[in-house]
Amino acid sequence: MSGERDLYFHDAISPIVDAQTVDYGRAFFASRHGEGDARDYLNCPLTKEEYLCFHAALTHALVVPFHAFEEPRYFEGCLPIEEIASRGLDTLAYGPMRPVGLIDGQGRRDFYAVAQLRREDRMGSAFNLVGFQTKMTYPEQKRVFRLIPGLEQAEFLRYGSLHRNTYINAPKLLRDTLQFRSRDNLFFAGQITGVEGYTESVATGLLAGLNAVRLIHDTDLLVPPPNTALGALVRYIAHATAQPFQPMNINFGLLPELLQRIRSKGERRRQTVQRALTAADQWRAELGTFVEG
């Protein structure tokens, strides 16, 4: 129906470890730059020697092979950690294992690298290895990730894995109402549209659902304001010019620039968010109770 083939990318997920099997004598709780609840993040620091050993094991580990009919097409925002490691000796230390903004209970901050784990549930019974999505075989994951200080005896509640996501060439096929260009009563929503992420997928589902109802009631279809997150994302997937078209998370780069130039990144983002919230409130008020109903 789209007239195209091979529209997919490979996405990966990180392993989850049992919190009771972590050596807390070699790890410390702290959030990066002190933001949020420090108990949400557990950090395993590595010396240079430990990092080099881990990097070597990672780059030589066995991975699950692709099928003969597949080509490796990764989503750059969620690369397998072994793929990141293969791009250079320091890519992990400056990427998912960067130690910046972390201080332990003794005030130390001069770590060479840090493996960060995020609390997976309210009870703190499980931790997700942040940025450690992988396609290594299960035995290799157990061997390699246990080289991280504090995880020597870690038990894995879920191993990392790779999966394939399918998407369509949205700029060619979709309107910004999420309608198929050649068929008014066909709507697309979620990851197949070329958005990436749970929140983004749910948001497009909401918009497609509302527009389907409005089409049935012969009412003008909705297009969110471009300076809101959903509006910017929909505008991207419907009008992107880059070839080949690639899936996208919501990010500040998709939103229109502010009228005035602001040097501070934090203030620029704050004003961008406030503008989006104001536009969303105004849009909702203009639509009235039809949307809420």
KACORBEL-V487307 format. One record per pair of residues at least 4 apart in sequence whose C-alpha atoms are under 8 Angstrom apart, sorted by the first residue. I is the first residue (numbers start at 1). J is the second residue. D is the distance in whole Angstrom. If there is no record, write none. Layout:
i=<I,I>
j=<J,J>
d=<D,D>
This chain:
i=<2,2,2,7,7,7,7,8,8,8,8,8,9,9,9,9,9,9,9,10,10,10,10,10,10,10,10,11,11,11,11,11,11,11,11,12,12,12,12,12,12,12,12,12,12,13,13,13,13,13,13,14,14,14,14,14,14,14,14,14,14,15,15,15,15,15,15,15,15,15,15,15,16,16,16,16,16,16,16,16,16,16,17,17,17,17,17,17,17,17,17,17,18,18,18,18,18,18,18,18,19,19,19,19,20,21,21,21,21,22,22,22,22,22,23,23,23,23,23,24,24,25,26,26,26,26,27,27,27,27,27,27,28,28,28,28,28,29,29,29,29,29,29,29,30,30,30,30,30,30,30,30,30,30,30,31,31,31,31,31,31,31,31,31,32,32,32,33,33,33,34,34,34,36,37,39,40,40,41,41,41,41,42,42,42,42,43,43,43,43,44,44,44,44,44,44,45,45,45,45,45,45,45,46,46,46,46,46,46,46,46,46,47,47,47,47,48,48,48,49,50,50,50,51,51,51,52,53,54,54,54,54,55,55,55,56,57,57,58,58,58,59,59,59,61,61,61,62,62,62,63,63,63,63,64,64,64,66,66,66,74,74,75,75,78,78,79,79,79,79,80,80,80,80,80,81,81,81,81,81,81,82,82,82,83,84,84,84,85,85,85,85,87,90,91,92,92,92,93,93,93,93,93,93,94,96,96,96,96,97,97,97,97,98,98,98,99,99,99,99,99,99,100,101,102,103,103,103,104,104,115,115,115,116,116,117,117,117,117,118,118,118,118,119,119,119,119,119,120,120,120,120,120,121,121,121,126,129,132,133,133,134,134,134,135,135,135,136,136,136,136,137,138,138,138,139,140,141,141,141,142,142,143,144,145,145,146,146,146,146,147,147,148,150,165,165,166,166,167,167,167,167,167,168,168,168,168,169,169,169,169,170,170,170,170,170,170,171,171,171,171,171,171,171,172,173,173,173,173,174,174,174,174,174,174,175,175,175,175,176,176,176,176,176,177,177,177,177,177,177,177,178,178,178,178,178,178,178,178,179,179,179,179,179,179,179,180,180,180,180,180,185,185,187,187,188,188,188,188,189,189,189,189,189,190,190,190,190,190,190,190,190,191,191,191,191,193,194,194,194,194,195,195,195,195,195,195,195,196,196,196,196,196,196,197,197,198,199,200,200,200,200,201,202,203,203,204,204,204,205,206,207,207,208,209,210,210,210,211,211,211,212,213,214,214,214,214,215,215,215,223,224,224,224,224,224,225,225,225,225,225,226,226,226,226,226,226,227,227,227,227,227,227,227,228,228,228,228,228,228,228,229,229,229,229,230,231,232,232,232,232,232,233,233,233,233,233,234,235,235,236,236,240,241,250,251,252,258,258,262,262,263,264,265,266,267,268,269,270,271,272,273,274,275,276,277,278,279,280,281,282,283,284,284,287,288,289>
j=<168,169,173,166,167,168,169,73,164,165,166,167,72,73,74,75,164,165,166,72,73,74,75,162,163,164,165,74,75,78,79,162,163,164,165,78,79,80,133,134,135,160,161,162,163,132,133,134,160,161,162,128,129,130,131,132,133,134,159,160,161,128,129,132,133,134,156,157,158,159,160,161,120,126,127,128,129,156,157,158,159,160,21,126,127,128,129,154,155,156,157,158,22,125,126,127,154,155,156,157,124,125,126,127,125,151,153,154,155,150,151,152,153,154,27,150,151,152,153,28,150,150,44,45,149,150,42,43,44,45,149,150,42,43,44,104,105,38,39,40,41,42,43,104,34,37,38,39,40,41,42,43,102,103,104,35,36,37,38,39,40,41,101,102,100,101,102,100,101,102,38,101,102,40,41,119,118,119,116,117,118,119,116,117,118,119,114,115,116,117,114,115,116,148,149,150,99,111,112,113,114,115,149,50,51,111,112,113,114,115,148,149,51,111,112,113,52,112,113,53,54,147,148,55,112,113,56,57,58,144,147,148,59,85,89,60,61,144,82,85,144,82,85,86,136,140,144,136,137,140,135,136,137,140,135,136,137,70,71,72,78,79,79,247,131,133,83,84,133,134,84,132,133,134,135,85,92,131,132,133,134,86,134,136,87,88,91,92,89,90,91,92,91,94,95,96,97,98,97,98,99,112,113,114,98,115,130,131,132,113,114,115,116,112,113,114,109,110,111,112,113,114,109,109,109,107,108,109,108,109,129,130,148,129,130,127,128,129,130,127,128,129,130,124,125,126,127,128,124,125,126,127,128,125,126,127,157,133,160,160,161,160,161,162,160,161,162,140,141,160,161,141,142,159,160,143,144,145,159,160,146,156,147,148,151,152,151,152,153,154,151,152,152,154,191,192,191,192,191,192,193,194,247,173,192,193,194,173,193,194,245,174,193,194,237,238,245,175,237,238,239,240,241,245,238,180,181,182,238,178,179,180,181,237,238,179,180,181,238,223,234,235,237,238,207,208,211,221,222,223,234,187,188,189,204,207,208,234,238,183,184,185,186,187,188,208,184,185,186,187,188,212,215,208,212,192,193,205,208,193,201,204,205,208,194,195,200,201,202,203,204,205,195,196,197,201,237,237,246,247,248,200,201,233,237,247,248,249,200,201,247,248,249,250,201,249,202,203,204,230,249,250,205,206,207,230,208,230,234,209,210,211,222,212,213,214,222,291,215,221,222,216,217,218,219,220,221,219,220,221,231,228,230,231,280,283,231,232,279,280,283,230,231,232,235,255,256,231,232,255,256,275,276,279,232,255,275,276,277,279,280,233,250,255,276,234,235,236,250,254,255,256,237,248,249,250,254,238,239,240,240,254,245,245,254,255,269,268,272,267,268,268,268,269,270,271,272,273,274,275,276,277,278,279,280,281,282,283,284,285,286,287,288,291,291,292,293>
d=<7,8,7,6,6,6,7,7,7,5,4,6,8,5,5,6,6,5,7,7,6,5,6,7,6,5,6,6,6,6,7,6,5,6,7,6,7,6,5,6,7,7,6,4,6,8,4,7,5,6,7,7,6,7,7,5,4,6,7,4,7,6,6,7,7,8,7,8,5,4,4,8,8,7,5,4,6,6,6,5,6,8,8,6,5,6,8,6,6,4,5,7,7,6,5,7,7,6,6,6,7,5,5,6,7,8,6,5,6,6,5,8,7,6,7,4,6,8,8,7,7,7,7,8,6,5,7,5,5,7,8,6,6,5,7,6,7,6,6,8,6,4,6,7,7,8,4,7,8,6,6,7,7,7,7,6,7,7,5,8,7,6,8,7,7,5,5,8,4,6,7,8,8,8,8,8,6,5,7,6,5,6,6,5,6,8,6,6,5,6,5,5,6,7,6,6,8,6,7,6,4,6,7,6,6,7,6,5,6,8,7,7,6,7,5,7,6,6,7,6,6,8,8,6,8,7,6,6,6,7,6,7,6,7,7,6,6,6,6,7,6,6,6,6,7,6,8,6,6,6,6,4,5,8,6,6,6,6,7,7,8,6,6,8,8,7,6,7,7,8,7,7,5,4,6,6,8,7,5,6,6,6,7,8,7,8,6,7,7,8,6,6,7,6,6,6,5,7,5,5,7,7,5,8,5,8,7,5,8,5,5,5,7,8,6,6,8,8,6,7,5,5,8,8,6,6,5,5,5,7,7,8,7,6,6,6,5,5,5,5,5,6,6,6,8,6,5,6,7,7,5,5,6,7,7,8,8,8,8,6,7,5,6,7,7,5,5,6,6,8,8,6,6,6,8,6,6,6,7,8,6,8,7,8,7,8,5,4,7,7,7,6,7,8,8,8,8,6,6,4,6,5,8,8,6,6,7,6,8,7,6,5,6,7,6,6,8,8,6,4,5,6,8,8,7,6,6,8,8,6,6,5,5,8,6,5,6,6,6,6,6,6,8,5,8,7,7,7,6,6,8,6,6,7,8,8,6,8,8,7,6,7,6,4,7,8,6,8,6,6,7,7,8,6,7,7,6,8,7,6,7,5,5,6,8,7,7,4,6,8,6,6,5,6,8,6,7,6,7,4,6,6,6,8,7,5,5,6,6,7,6,5,5,8,6,6,6,6,6,8,7,7,6,6,6,7,6,8,8,6,6,6,8,6,6,6,8,7,6,5,6,6,6,6,5,7,6,6,7,7,7,7,7,4,8,8,5,8,7,7,7,8,4,5,7,7,7,6,6,6,6,7,6,7,6,7,8,4,7,7,6,6,7,7,7,6,6,6,8,6,6,8,6,8,8,6,7,6,6,8,5,7,7,8,7,8,8,8,7,7,6,7,6,6,6,6,6,6,6,6,6,6,6,6,6,6,6,6,6,6,6,6,6,8,7,8,6>
